[in-house]
Amino acid sequence: MKPLGCKRPQDQGVQMSVYKMAEIVGTSSTSFAEATKEAVKRASKTIRNMGWFEVVEQRGAIKDGVVSEFQVKIKIGFKIDD
């Protein structure tokens, strides 16, 4: 028995969706922004229905006292197909 005044989602005509997160790392020799763009661009080749990303971590590599690489770990959210 359901409580009075409560409706199940299907009773309200609400469409429910399910999402998944993928965690990936992008790299660039120029900037964190470019590393992020590269990660999203590459992920779009195999992941459909991407909706958002979240930067989880930023780090870089140093070679001979100079920043040689920017690295960005991101989570990408995407909708699971029905």
PDB file with one MODEL, atoms N, CA, C and O in Angstrom:
MODEL        1
ATOM      1  N   MET A   1       0.850  -1.175   0.000  1.00  0.00           N
ATOM      2  CA  MET A   1       0.000   0.000   0.000  1.00  0.00           C
ATOM      3  C   MET A   1       0.895   1.238   0.000  1.00  0.00           C
ATOM      4  O   MET A   1       1.843   1.323   0.781  1.00  0.00           O
ATOM      5  N   LYS A   2       0.596   2.185  -0.868  1.00  0.00           N
ATOM      6  CA  LYS A   2       1.392   3.413  -0.900  1.00  0.00           C
ATOM      7  C   LYS A   2       0.759   4.470  -0.008  1.00  0.00           C
ATOM      8  O   LYS A   2      -0.461   4.496   0.147  1.00  0.00           O
ATOM      9  N   PRO A   3       1.575   5.344   0.580  1.00  0.00           N
ATOM     10  CA  PRO A   3       1.052   6.394   1.454  1.00  0.00           C
ATOM     11  C   PRO A   3       0.121   7.335   0.694  1.00  0.00           C
ATOM     12  O   PRO A   3       0.279   7.544  -0.509  1.00  0.00           O
ATOM     13  N   LEU A   4      -0.839   7.893   1.404  1.00  0.00           N
ATOM     14  CA  LEU A   4      -1.767   8.844   0.792  1.00  0.00           C
ATOM     15  C   LEU A   4      -1.017  10.056   0.258  1.00  0.00           C
ATOM     16  O   LEU A   4      -0.081  10.545   0.890  1.00  0.00           O
ATOM     17  N   GLY A   5      -1.425  10.528  -0.890  1.00  0.00           N
ATOM     18  CA  GLY A   5      -0.821  11.729  -1.463  1.00  0.00           C
ATOM     19  C   GLY A   5       0.469  11.485  -2.220  1.00  0.00           C
ATOM     20  O   GLY A   5       1.021  12.416  -2.808  1.00  0.00           O
ATOM     21  N   CYS A   6       0.964  10.253  -2.221  1.00  0.00           N
ATOM     22  CA  CYS A   6       2.202   9.953  -2.947  1.00  0.00           C
ATOM     23  C   CYS A   6       1.854   9.300  -4.273  1.00  0.00           C
ATOM     24  O   CYS A   6       0.988   8.428  -4.345  1.00  0.00           O
ATOM     25  N   LYS A   7       2.531   9.727  -5.300  1.00  0.00           N
ATOM     26  CA  LYS A   7       2.323   9.135  -6.616  1.00  0.00           C
ATOM     27  C   LYS A   7       3.632   8.547  -7.098  1.00  0.00           C
ATOM     28  O   LYS A   7       4.705   9.102  -6.862  1.00  0.00           O
ATOM     29  N   ARG A   8       3.529   7.425  -7.771  1.00  0.00           N
ATOM     30  CA  ARG A   8       4.708   6.845  -8.394  1.00  0.00           C
ATOM     31  C   ARG A   8       5.072   7.698  -9.599  1.00  0.00           C
ATOM     32  O   ARG A   8       4.193   8.323 -10.192  1.00  0.00           O
ATOM     33  N   PRO A   9       6.363   7.740  -9.982  1.00  0.00           N
ATOM     34  CA  PRO A   9       6.780   8.566 -11.122  1.00  0.00           C
ATOM     35  C   PRO A   9       5.972   8.311 -12.384  1.00  0.00           C
ATOM     36  O   PRO A   9       5.657   9.259 -13.103  1.00  0.00           O
ATOM     37  N   GLN A  10       5.623   7.051 -12.678  1.00  0.00           N
ATOM     38  CA  GLN A  10       4.859   6.785 -13.890  1.00  0.00           C
ATOM     39  C   GLN A  10       3.449   7.372 -13.807  1.00  0.00           C
ATOM     40  O   GLN A  10       2.844   7.662 -14.839  1.00  0.00           O
ATOM     41  N   ASP A  11       2.921   7.550 -12.599  1.00  0.00           N
ATOM     42  CA  ASP A  11       1.607   8.168 -12.432  1.00  0.00           C
ATOM     43  C   ASP A  11       1.652   9.654 -12.747  1.00  0.00           C
ATOM     44  O   ASP A  11       0.632  10.235 -13.117  1.00  0.00           O
ATOM     45  N   GLN A  12       2.804  10.272 -12.608  1.00  0.00           N
ATOM     46  CA  GLN A  12       2.944  11.706 -12.821  1.00  0.00           C
ATOM     47  C   GLN A  12       3.351  12.040 -14.247  1.00  0.00           C
ATOM     48  O   GLN A  12       3.458  13.217 -14.592  1.00  0.00           O
ATOM     49  N   GLY A  13       3.578  11.039 -15.080  1.00  0.00           N
ATOM     50  CA  GLY A  13       4.007  11.282 -16.441  1.00  0.00           C
ATOM     51  C   GLY A  13       5.450  11.738 -16.538  1.00  0.00           C
ATOM     52  O   GLY A  13       5.846  12.323 -17.546  1.00  0.00           O
ATOM     53  N   VAL A  14       6.243  11.479 -15.504  1.00  0.00           N
ATOM     54  CA  VAL A  14       7.644  11.881 -15.484  1.00  0.00           C
ATOM     55  C   VAL A  14       8.478  10.783 -16.134  1.00  0.00           C
ATOM     56  O   VAL A  14       8.346   9.608 -15.792  1.00  0.00           O
ATOM     57  N   GLN A  15       9.331  11.171 -17.067  1.00  0.00           N
ATOM     58  CA  GLN A  15      10.217  10.204 -17.692  1.00  0.00           C
ATOM     59  C   GLN A  15      11.514  10.140 -16.904  1.00  0.00           C
ATOM     60  O   GLN A  15      12.160  11.163 -16.682  1.00  0.00           O
ATOM     61  N   MET A  16      11.890   8.964 -16.490  1.00  0.00           N
ATOM     62  CA  MET A  16      13.097   8.774 -15.694  1.00  0.00           C
ATOM     63  C   MET A  16      14.258   8.422 -16.618  1.00  0.00           C
ATOM     64  O   MET A  16      14.065   7.751 -17.631  1.00  0.00           O
ATOM     65  N   SER A  17      15.456   8.870 -16.273  1.00  0.00           N
ATOM     66  CA  SER A  17      16.660   8.574 -17.042  1.00  0.00           C
ATOM     67  C   SER A  17      17.725   8.012 -16.119  1.00  0.00           C
ATOM     68  O   SER A  17      17.714   8.250 -14.911  1.00  0.00           O
ATOM     69  N   VAL A  18      18.639   7.268 -16.707  1.00  0.00           N
ATOM     70  CA  VAL A  18      19.764   6.714 -15.964  1.00  0.00           C
ATOM     71  C   VAL A  18      21.043   7.228 -16.615  1.00  0.00           C
ATOM     72  O   VAL A  18      21.164   7.240 -17.840  1.00  0.00           O
ATOM     73  N   TYR A  19      21.990   7.649 -15.791  1.00  0.00           N
ATOM     74  CA  TYR A  19      23.251   8.198 -16.273  1.00  0.00           C
ATOM     75  C   TYR A  19      24.418   7.383 -15.738  1.00  0.00           C
ATOM     76  O   TYR A  19      24.304   6.709 -14.714  1.00  0.00           O
ATOM     77  N   LYS A  20      25.521   7.452 -16.430  1.00  0.00           N
ATOM     78  CA  LYS A  20      26.749   6.779 -16.007  1.00  0.00           C
ATOM     79  C   LYS A  20      27.889   7.788 -16.088  1.00  0.00           C
ATOM     80  O   LYS A  20      27.817   8.754 -16.847  1.00  0.00           O
ATOM     81  N   MET A  21      28.935   7.562 -15.305  1.00  0.00           N
ATOM     82  CA  MET A  21      30.101   8.440 -15.310  1.00  0.00           C
ATOM     83  C   MET A  21      31.320   7.647 -15.784  1.00  0.00           C
ATOM     84  O   MET A  21      31.516   6.493 -15.402  1.00  0.00           O
ATOM     85  N   ALA A  22      32.127   8.288 -16.618  1.00  0.00           N
ATOM     86  CA  ALA A  22      33.412   7.717 -17.035  1.00  0.00           C
ATOM     87  C   ALA A  22      34.504   8.675 -16.577  1.00  0.00           C
ATOM     88  O   ALA A  22      34.352   9.892 -16.686  1.00  0.00           O
ATOM     89  N   GLU A  23      35.583   8.138 -16.075  1.00  0.00           N
ATOM     90  CA  GLU A  23      36.697   8.975 -15.626  1.00  0.00           C
ATOM     91  C   GLU A  23      37.863   8.782 -16.594  1.00  0.00           C
ATOM     92  O   GLU A  23      38.320   7.660 -16.811  1.00  0.00           O
ATOM     93  N   ILE A  24      38.339   9.885 -17.172  1.00  0.00           N
ATOM     94  CA  ILE A  24      39.425   9.821 -18.144  1.00  0.00           C
ATOM     95  C   ILE A  24      40.426  10.943 -17.883  1.00  0.00           C
ATOM     96  O   ILE A  24      40.141  11.885 -17.143  1.00  0.00           O
ATOM     97  N   VAL A  25      41.596  10.830 -18.499  1.00  0.00           N
ATOM     98  CA  VAL A  25      42.641  11.849 -18.365  1.00  0.00           C
ATOM     99  C   VAL A  25      42.998  12.367 -19.750  1.00  0.00           C
ATOM    100  O   VAL A  25      43.264  11.589 -20.667  1.00  0.00           O
ATOM    101  N   GLY A  26      43.000  13.690 -19.893  1.00  0.00           N
ATOM    102  CA  GLY A  26      43.428  14.335 -21.128  1.00  0.00           C
ATOM    103  C   GLY A  26      44.750  15.035 -20.895  1.00  0.00           C
ATOM    104  O   GLY A  26      45.037  15.483 -19.785  1.00  0.00           O
ATOM    105  N   THR A  27      45.557  15.131 -21.945  1.00  0.00           N
ATOM    106  CA  THR A  27      46.853  15.798 -21.829  1.00  0.00           C
ATOM    107  C   THR A  27      47.024  16.831 -22.932  1.00  0.00           C
ATOM    108  O   THR A  27      46.409  16.737 -23.994  1.00  0.00           O
ATOM    109  N   SER A  28      47.861  17.805 -22.665  1.00  0.00           N
ATOM    110  CA  SER A  28      48.177  18.851 -23.637  1.00  0.00           C
ATOM    111  C   SER A  28      49.547  19.430 -23.312  1.00  0.00           C
ATOM    112  O   SER A  28      49.967  19.450 -22.155  1.00  0.00           O
ATOM    113  N   SER A  29      50.226  19.892 -24.329  1.00  0.00           N
ATOM    114  CA  SER A  29      51.510  20.562 -24.105  1.00  0.00           C
ATOM    115  C   SER A  29      51.331  22.060 -23.904  1.00  0.00           C
ATOM    116  O   SER A  29      52.300  22.770 -23.632  1.00  0.00           O
ATOM    117  N   THR A  30      50.063  22.560 -24.040  1.00  0.00           N
ATOM    118  CA  THR A  30      49.849  24.010 -23.966  1.00  0.00           C
ATOM    119  C   THR A  30      49.080  24.507 -22.747  1.00  0.00           C
ATOM    120  O   THR A  30      49.420  25.557 -22.200  1.00  0.00           O
ATOM    121  N   SER A  31      48.024  23.762 -22.296  1.00  0.00           N
ATOM    122  CA  SER A  31      47.227  24.283 -21.175  1.00  0.00           C
ATOM    123  C   SER A  31      46.294  23.219 -20.598  1.00  0.00           C
ATOM    124  O   SER A  31      46.046  22.184 -21.215  1.00  0.00           O
ATOM    125  N   PHE A  32      45.782  23.506 -19.390  1.00  0.00           N
ATOM    126  CA  PHE A  32      44.767  22.645 -18.785  1.00  0.00           C
ATOM    127  C   PHE A  32      43.487  22.671 -19.611  1.00  0.00           C
ATOM    128  O   PHE A  32      42.832  21.642 -19.775  1.00  0.00           O
ATOM    129  N   ALA A  33      43.128  23.845 -20.133  1.00  0.00           N
ATOM    130  CA  ALA A  33      41.915  23.965 -20.951  1.00  0.00           C
ATOM    131  C   ALA A  33      42.008  23.082 -22.188  1.00  0.00           C
ATOM    132  O   ALA A  33      41.046  22.397 -22.536  1.00  0.00           O
ATOM    133  N   GLU A  34      43.145  23.093 -22.843  1.00  0.00           N
ATOM    134  CA  GLU A  34      43.325  22.257 -24.040  1.00  0.00           C
ATOM    135  C   GLU A  34      43.312  20.773 -23.678  1.00  0.00           C
ATOM    136  O   GLU A  34      42.802  19.956 -24.445  1.00  0.00           O
ATOM    137  N   ALA A  35      43.864  20.419 -22.528  1.00  0.00           N
ATOM    138  CA  ALA A  35      43.833  19.027 -22.078  1.00  0.00           C
ATOM    139  C   ALA A  35      42.396  18.575 -21.844  1.00  0.00           C
ATOM    140  O   ALA A  35      42.035  17.445 -22.173  1.00  0.00           O
ATOM    141  N   THR A  36      41.578  19.456 -21.277  1.00  0.00           N
ATOM    142  CA  THR A  36      40.164  19.152 -21.046  1.00  0.00           C
ATOM    143  C   THR A  36      39.435  18.976 -22.369  1.00  0.00           C
ATOM    144  O   THR A  36      38.696  18.008 -22.552  1.00  0.00           O
ATOM    145  N   LYS A  37      39.640  19.906 -23.288  1.00  0.00           N
ATOM    146  CA  LYS A  37      38.990  19.817 -24.606  1.00  0.00           C
ATOM    147  C   LYS A  37      39.392  18.540 -25.335  1.00  0.00           C
ATOM    148  O   LYS A  37      38.555  17.897 -25.969  1.00  0.00           O
ATOM    149  N   GLU A  38      40.650  18.174 -25.248  1.00  0.00           N
ATOM    150  CA  GLU A  38      41.130  16.955 -25.908  1.00  0.00           C
ATOM    151  C   GLU A  38      40.493  15.711 -25.295  1.00  0.00           C
ATOM    152  O   GLU A  38      40.133  14.781 -26.016  1.00  0.00           O
ATOM    153  N   ALA A  39      40.353  15.690 -23.973  1.00  0.00           N
ATOM    154  CA  ALA A  39      39.722  14.549 -23.305  1.00  0.00           C
ATOM    155  C   ALA A  39      38.275  14.387 -23.761  1.00  0.00           C
ATOM    156  O   ALA A  39      37.841  13.274 -24.060  1.00  0.00           O
ATOM    157  N   VAL A  40      37.528  15.485 -23.815  1.00  0.00           N
ATOM    158  CA  VAL A  40      36.123  15.431 -24.242  1.00  0.00           C
ATOM    159  C   VAL A  40      36.037  15.030 -25.715  1.00  0.00           C
ATOM    160  O   VAL A  40      35.203  14.205 -26.087  1.00  0.00           O
ATOM    161  N   LYS A  41      36.888  15.605 -26.541  1.00  0.00           N
ATOM    162  CA  LYS A  41      36.891  15.298 -27.977  1.00  0.00           C
ATOM    163  C   LYS A  41      37.153  13.812 -28.210  1.00  0.00           C
ATOM    164  O   LYS A  41      36.464  13.169 -29.002  1.00  0.00           O
ATOM    165  N   ARG A  42      38.143  13.279 -27.519  1.00  0.00           N
ATOM    166  CA  ARG A  42      38.476  11.862 -27.690  1.00  0.00           C
ATOM    167  C   ARG A  42      37.370  10.962 -27.159  1.00  0.00           C
ATOM    168  O   ARG A  42      37.027   9.962 -27.789  1.00  0.00           O
ATOM    169  N   ALA A  43      36.814  11.306 -26.015  1.00  0.00           N
ATOM    170  CA  ALA A  43      35.734  10.495 -25.438  1.00  0.00           C
ATOM    171  C   ALA A  43      34.517  10.467 -26.352  1.00  0.00           C
ATOM    172  O   ALA A  43      33.812   9.459 -26.413  1.00  0.00           O
ATOM    173  N   SER A  44      34.264  11.558 -27.062  1.00  0.00           N
ATOM    174  CA  SER A  44      33.080  11.635 -27.930  1.00  0.00           C
ATOM    175  C   SER A  44      33.138  10.639 -29.084  1.00  0.00           C
ATOM    176  O   SER A  44      32.119  10.385 -29.727  1.00  0.00           O
ATOM    177  N   LYS A  45      34.304  10.073 -29.354  1.00  0.00           N
ATOM    178  CA  LYS A  45      34.427   9.070 -30.416  1.00  0.00           C
ATOM    179  C   LYS A  45      33.824   7.730 -30.014  1.00  0.00           C
ATOM    180  O   LYS A  45      33.437   6.940 -30.875  1.00  0.00           O
ATOM    181  N   THR A  46      33.743   7.469 -28.706  1.00  0.00           N
ATOM    182  CA  THR A  46      33.229   6.174 -28.250  1.00  0.00           C
ATOM    183  C   THR A  46      32.071   6.267 -27.260  1.00  0.00           C
ATOM    184  O   THR A  46      31.381   5.274 -27.029  1.00  0.00           O
ATOM    185  N   ILE A  47      31.850   7.427 -26.679  1.00  0.00           N
ATOM    186  CA  ILE A  47      30.772   7.585 -25.695  1.00  0.00           C
ATOM    187  C   ILE A  47      29.672   8.450 -26.297  1.00  0.00           C
ATOM    188  O   ILE A  47      29.923   9.571 -26.738  1.00  0.00           O
ATOM    189  N   ARG A  48      28.445   7.917 -26.311  1.00  0.00           N
ATOM    190  CA  ARG A  48      27.291   8.670 -26.819  1.00  0.00           C
ATOM    191  C   ARG A  48      26.574   9.373 -25.670  1.00  0.00           C
ATOM    192  O   ARG A  48      26.748   9.023 -24.502  1.00  0.00           O
ATOM    193  N   ASN A  49      25.784  10.348 -26.015  1.00  0.00           N
ATOM    194  CA  ASN A  49      24.880  11.029 -25.071  1.00  0.00           C
ATOM    195  C   ASN A  49      25.609  11.732 -23.921  1.00  0.00           C
ATOM    196  O   ASN A  49      25.088  11.793 -22.808  1.00  0.00           O
ATOM    197  N   MET A  50      26.807  12.260 -24.182  1.00  0.00           N
ATOM    198  CA  MET A  50      27.528  12.978 -23.131  1.00  0.00           C
ATOM    199  C   MET A  50      26.773  14.261 -22.799  1.00  0.00           C
ATOM    200  O   MET A  50      26.280  14.951 -23.691  1.00  0.00           O
ATOM    201  N   GLY A  51      26.688  14.569 -21.513  1.00  0.00           N
ATOM    202  CA  GLY A  51      25.932  15.737 -21.097  1.00  0.00           C
ATOM    203  C   GLY A  51      26.722  16.747 -20.280  1.00  0.00           C
ATOM    204  O   GLY A  51      26.407  17.937 -20.306  1.00  0.00           O
ATOM    205  N   TRP A  52      27.740  16.300 -19.558  1.00  0.00           N
ATOM    206  CA  TRP A  52      28.503  17.227 -18.718  1.00  0.00           C
ATOM    207  C   TRP A  52      29.858  16.609 -18.377  1.00  0.00           C
ATOM    208  O   TRP A  52      30.097  15.422 -18.598  1.00  0.00           O
ATOM    209  N   PHE A  53      30.729  17.448 -17.833  1.00  0.00           N
ATOM    210  CA  PHE A  53      31.997  16.944 -17.307  1.00  0.00           C
ATOM    211  C   PHE A  53      32.320  17.685 -16.021  1.00  0.00           C
ATOM    212  O   PHE A  53      31.832  18.787 -15.771  1.00  0.00           O
ATOM    213  N   GLU A  54      33.150  17.055 -15.221  1.00  0.00           N
ATOM    214  CA  GLU A  54      33.612  17.640 -13.961  1.00  0.00           C
ATOM    215  C   GLU A  54      35.120  17.445 -13.879  1.00  0.00           C
ATOM    216  O   GLU A  54      35.607  16.322 -14.014  1.00  0.00           O
ATOM    217  N   VAL A  55      35.857  18.516 -13.660  1.00  0.00           N
ATOM    218  CA  VAL A  55      37.305  18.400 -13.482  1.00  0.00           C
ATOM    219  C   VAL A  55      37.562  17.859 -12.080  1.00  0.00           C
ATOM    220  O   VAL A  55      37.163  18.465 -11.085  1.00  0.00           O
ATOM    221  N   VAL A  56      38.228  16.720 -12.016  1.00  0.00           N
ATOM    222  CA  VAL A  56      38.503  16.049 -10.751  1.00  0.00           C
ATOM    223  C   VAL A  56      39.899  16.397 -10.242  1.00  0.00           C
ATOM    224  O   VAL A  56      40.110  16.573  -9.042  1.00  0.00           O
ATOM    225  N   GLU A  57      40.845  16.494 -11.171  1.00  0.00           N
ATOM    226  CA  GLU A  57      42.238  16.702 -10.763  1.00  0.00           C
ATOM    227  C   GLU A  57      43.016  17.368 -11.894  1.00  0.00           C
ATOM    228  O   GLU A  57      42.781  17.087 -13.070  1.00  0.00           O
ATOM    229  N   GLN A  58      43.927  18.236 -11.536  1.00  0.00           N
ATOM    230  CA  GLN A  58      44.847  18.842 -12.498  1.00  0.00           C
ATOM    231  C   GLN A  58      46.260  18.581 -12.008  1.00  0.00           C
ATOM    232  O   GLN A  58      46.550  18.707 -10.818  1.00  0.00           O
ATOM    233  N   ARG A  59      47.128  18.220 -12.927  1.00  0.00           N
ATOM    234  CA  ARG A  59      48.536  18.022 -12.588  1.00  0.00           C
ATOM    235  C   ARG A  59      49.346  18.232 -13.861  1.00  0.00           C
ATOM    236  O   ARG A  59      48.782  18.442 -14.935  1.00  0.00           O
ATOM    237  N   GLY A  60      50.645  18.174 -13.741  1.00  0.00           N
ATOM    238  CA  GLY A  60      51.483  18.371 -14.913  1.00  0.00           C
ATOM    239  C   GLY A  60      52.796  17.647 -14.786  1.00  0.00           C
ATOM    240  O   GLY A  60      53.140  17.094 -13.741  1.00  0.00           O
ATOM    241  N   ALA A  61      53.513  17.669 -15.879  1.00  0.00           N
ATOM    242  CA  ALA A  61      54.838  17.062 -15.912  1.00  0.00           C
ATOM    243  C   ALA A  61      55.871  18.168 -16.109  1.00  0.00           C
ATOM    244  O   ALA A  61      55.609  19.180 -16.759  1.00  0.00           O
ATOM    245  N   ILE A  62      57.038  17.949 -15.536  1.00  0.00           N
ATOM    246  CA  ILE A  62      58.136  18.910 -15.640  1.00  0.00           C
ATOM    247  C   ILE A  62      59.327  18.203 -16.282  1.00  0.00           C
ATOM    248  O   ILE A  62      59.696  17.093 -15.897  1.00  0.00           O
ATOM    249  N   LYS A  63      59.914  18.868 -17.261  1.00  0.00           N
ATOM    250  CA  LYS A  63      61.107  18.325 -17.912  1.00  0.00           C
ATOM    251  C   LYS A  63      62.145  19.437 -18.011  1.00  0.00           C
ATOM    252  O   LYS A  63      61.877  20.499 -18.573  1.00  0.00           O
ATOM    253  N   ASP A  64      63.310  19.190 -17.471  1.00  0.00           N
ATOM    254  CA  ASP A  64      64.405  20.173 -17.482  1.00  0.00           C
ATOM    255  C   ASP A  64      63.982  21.515 -16.878  1.00  0.00           C
ATOM    256  O   ASP A  64      64.363  22.576 -17.373  1.00  0.00           O
ATOM    257  N   GLY A  65      63.196  21.455 -15.812  1.00  0.00           N
ATOM    258  CA  GLY A  65      62.785  22.665 -15.106  1.00  0.00           C
ATOM    259  C   GLY A  65      61.678  23.461 -15.774  1.00  0.00           C
ATOM    260  O   GLY A  65      61.383  24.582 -15.361  1.00  0.00           O
ATOM    261  N   VAL A  66      61.061  22.892 -16.804  1.00  0.00           N
ATOM    262  CA  VAL A  66      59.999  23.582 -17.546  1.00  0.00           C
ATOM    263  C   VAL A  66      58.762  22.687 -17.593  1.00  0.00           C
ATOM    264  O   VAL A  66      58.876  21.467 -17.708  1.00  0.00           O
ATOM    265  N   VAL A  67      57.584  23.297 -17.503  1.00  0.00           N
ATOM    266  CA  VAL A  67      56.343  22.530 -17.636  1.00  0.00           C
ATOM    267  C   VAL A  67      56.292  21.948 -19.044  1.00  0.00           C
ATOM    268  O   VAL A  67      56.327  22.681 -20.033  1.00  0.00           O
ATOM    269  N   SER A  68      56.209  20.632 -19.120  1.00  0.00           N
ATOM    270  CA  SER A  68      56.206  19.969 -20.425  1.00  0.00           C
ATOM    271  C   SER A  68      54.853  19.391 -20.805  1.00  0.00           C
ATOM    272  O   SER A  68      54.603  19.114 -21.979  1.00  0.00           O
ATOM    273  N   GLU A  69      53.973  19.207 -19.819  1.00  0.00           N
ATOM    274  CA  GLU A  69      52.664  18.620 -20.120  1.00  0.00           C
ATOM    275  C   GLU A  69      51.651  19.006 -19.050  1.00  0.00           C
ATOM    276  O   GLU A  69      51.963  19.026 -17.859  1.00  0.00           O
ATOM    277  N   PHE A  70      50.444  19.310 -19.490  1.00  0.00           N
ATOM    278  CA  PHE A  70      49.315  19.574 -18.604  1.00  0.00           C
ATOM    279  C   PHE A  70      48.414  18.349 -18.648  1.00  0.00           C
ATOM    280  O   PHE A  70      48.103  17.842 -19.726  1.00  0.00           O
ATOM    281  N   GLN A  71      47.995  17.875 -17.483  1.00  0.00           N
ATOM    282  CA  GLN A  71      47.154  16.685 -17.386  1.00  0.00           C
ATOM    283  C   GLN A  71      45.903  17.028 -16.589  1.00  0.00           C
ATOM    284  O   GLN A  71      45.978  17.659 -15.534  1.00  0.00           O
ATOM    285  N   VAL A  72      44.754  16.607 -17.104  1.00  0.00           N
ATOM    286  CA  VAL A  72      43.473  16.872 -16.446  1.00  0.00           C
ATOM    287  C   VAL A  72      42.690  15.570 -16.353  1.00  0.00           C
ATOM    288  O   VAL A  72      42.436  14.911 -17.361  1.00  0.00           O
ATOM    289  N   LYS A  73      42.309  15.207 -15.125  1.00  0.00           N
ATOM    290  CA  LYS A  73      41.422  14.058 -14.926  1.00  0.00           C
ATOM    291  C   LYS A  73      40.007  14.606 -14.845  1.00  0.00           C
ATOM    292  O   LYS A  73      39.719  15.491 -14.040  1.00  0.00           O
ATOM    293  N   ILE A  74      39.119  14.070 -15.690  1.00  0.00           N
ATOM    294  CA  ILE A  74      37.729  14.522 -15.680  1.00  0.00           C
ATOM    295  C   ILE A  74      36.784  13.333 -15.569  1.00  0.00           C
ATOM    296  O   ILE A  74      37.118  12.208 -15.940  1.00  0.00           O
ATOM    297  N   LYS A  75      35.603  13.616 -15.049  1.00  0.00           N
ATOM    298  CA  LYS A  75      34.496  12.669 -15.077  1.00  0.00           C
ATOM    299  C   LYS A  75      33.524  13.188 -16.123  1.00  0.00           C
ATOM    300  O   LYS A  75      33.177  14.369 -16.129  1.00  0.00           O
ATOM    301  N   ILE A  76      33.091  12.306 -17.002  1.00  0.00           N
ATOM    302  CA  ILE A  76      32.122  12.665 -18.033  1.00  0.00           C
ATOM    303  C   ILE A  76      30.829  11.927 -17.732  1.00  0.00           C
ATOM    304  O   ILE A  76      30.826  10.709 -17.557  1.00  0.00           O
ATOM    305  N   GLY A  77      29.727  12.672 -17.673  1.00  0.00           N
ATOM    306  CA  GLY A  77      28.417  12.074 -17.446  1.00  0.00           C
ATOM    307  C   GLY A  77      27.705  11.877 -18.768  1.00  0.00           C
ATOM    308  O   GLY A  77      27.700  12.761 -19.625  1.00  0.00           O
ATOM    309  N   PHE A  78      27.102  10.701 -18.927  1.00  0.00           N
ATOM    310  CA  PHE A  78      26.360  10.436 -20.154  1.00  0.00           C
ATOM    311  C   PHE A  78      25.124   9.593 -19.858  1.00  0.00           C
ATOM    312  O   PHE A  78      25.109   8.763 -18.950  1.00  0.00           O
ATOM    313  N   LYS A  79      24.102   9.835 -20.649  1.00  0.00           N
ATOM    314  CA  LYS A  79      22.823   9.151 -20.469  1.00  0.00           C
ATOM    315  C   LYS A  79      22.891   7.764 -21.093  1.00  0.00           C
ATOM    316  O   LYS A  79      23.370   7.595 -22.215  1.00  0.00           O
ATOM    317  N   ILE A  80      22.406   6.775 -20.349  1.00  0.00           N
ATOM    318  CA  ILE A  80      22.328   5.407 -20.847  1.00  0.00           C
ATOM    319  C   ILE A  80      21.147   5.319 -21.808  1.00  0.00           C
ATOM    320  O   ILE A  80      20.059   5.818 -21.517  1.00  0.00           O
ATOM    321  N   ASP A  81      21.373   4.674 -22.968  1.00  0.00           N
ATOM    322  CA  ASP A  81      20.288   4.509 -23.943  1.00  0.00           C
ATOM    323  C   ASP A  81      19.144   3.696 -23.350  1.00  0.00           C
ATOM    324  O   ASP A  81      19.358   2.785 -22.550  1.00  0.00           O
ATOM    325  N   ASP A  82      17.930   4.041 -23.757  1.00  0.00           N
ATOM    326  CA  ASP A  82      16.747   3.288 -23.313  1.00  0.00           C
ATOM    327  C   ASP A  82      16.662   1.960 -24.031  1.00  0.00           C
ATOM    328  O   ASP A  82      15.735   1.187 -23.791  1.00  0.00           O
TER     329      ASP A  82
ENDMDL
END
